[in-house]
């Protein structure tokens, strides 16, 4: 069984840069140990046919090098991985409360994430994982586990969804139809959000209500505020609150 090497990189830009650098090495005459090299890039912009080729076993005398982000950390299982090179970095979507937008930032992985990546090697053949950080940095500077997404995600849409769910629970209570396991005593979004495994801080919920009120997604800055037509559109569109508002007014003015 020929080897396969997985290189974990932060994001698409890094994968593309590495791919362009390594592509000239693709040949059956060059490569480590006399093996030829075949370079693969794994990200969402790669055609499906090329992604499926990654799962085929390397032919005799050929080593596959797979450049991937954290998508291959746990969701993909590649056979015959003999080595992992982990840059120990990741690109994650984080909410900036000052700019009121979510943006991609490059951060160090958690220790658990690095261990998960190391586990890609040595499953069906002897393997080794190499992290591009020192042992001291790994143990002292990198957090043990990834923080919950709740701590970095915008709460505006989550609050709208929680409010909508509370309305539906109220209707269920009025009709007297109570499904098993549903607590209809949850009457407000704040109470519902407190039931989460990692509930957001009260001040962050209050800031989300104020932001929703400012853009017109709810009709006041109180928890009892009603969801406006703009608010309902915000729950459907997969984009930032202010982009949803731009789309809404564009459609209202006949620009769509």
C-alpha positions, 0 to 999 in steps of 0.5 A, a space after each residue: 500500500 503506497 503512502 499518503 501524506 496530509 498537510 493541514 493548512 488554515 484556509 483556502 488561500 494557504 492551500 492554493 499557495 502551497 498547491 501552486 508551489 508543490 505542483 511542479 514537483 509532480 512527476 514519477 521521477 521526483 519525490 521522497 524515497 524515489 516515489 512520484 508525487 501527486 498533489 491534491 487540494 481539498 476545499 469547497 472550490 475544488 470540483 467534486 470529481 477531483 475531490 473524489 479522486 483523493 479517496 482512490 488508493 495511490 498507484 504503485 510508486 506514487 505518493 499522494 500529498 493532500 493539502 486540507 483545512 480542518 474539513 479533513 480533521 474529523 469529517 473525512 476519513 482518508 485511507 492509508 495515511 502514513 503522515 500528517 504535517 500540522 501547521 496547527 492553525 485554523 481559519 474561523 468565523 468570529 463576530 467582531 462586536 465593534 464592527 458588528 460583522 463576522 470575519 475570518 481570522 487565523 488562530 491557533 488550534 486547540 490541543 484537542 483539535 491537533 490531537 484529532 488531526 494527528 489521529 488521521 495518520 497510522 490507522 491502516 498503516 504505520 504513521 507519524 504526525 508532526 506539528 509545526 510548534 514546539 512541545 512547550 508552546 503546545 502545552 503552555 500556550 494552546 488552549 485545551 479545547 475549542 471554545 463553544 461557537 456561542 461565545 464567538 457567534 453573533 447573537 442577533 439572529 439567534 435571538 430572533 430564532 429563540 423569539 420565534 420559537 417562544 411564539 410557537 411554544 405559546 401557540 402550542 400551549 394555547 391549543 393544549 397540544 404539548 409534545 412529550 419533552 417540550 417545556 412550554 413554560 419557556 416564555 421568553 428568548 432569554 429564558 430559552 437561551 439560558 437553557 443552552 449548554 453554553 449560554 451567552 452572557 446577559 449583557 451580550 443578549 441585551 446588546 443583540 436586542 439593541 442592535 436588532 432594534 437599531 436596524 429595524 428587525 424588532 419594533 423596540 429595544 425590549 425583549 417583548 418587542 415584535 419581530 418586523 417583516 425585516 426581522 423575518 427576512 433576517 432569519 431566512 437569509 444567510 448573511 449579516 444583519 445589515 446586509 439583510 437590511 440592504 437586501 430588504 430595502 432593495 427589494 422594497 424599492 424595486 431594485 431586485 
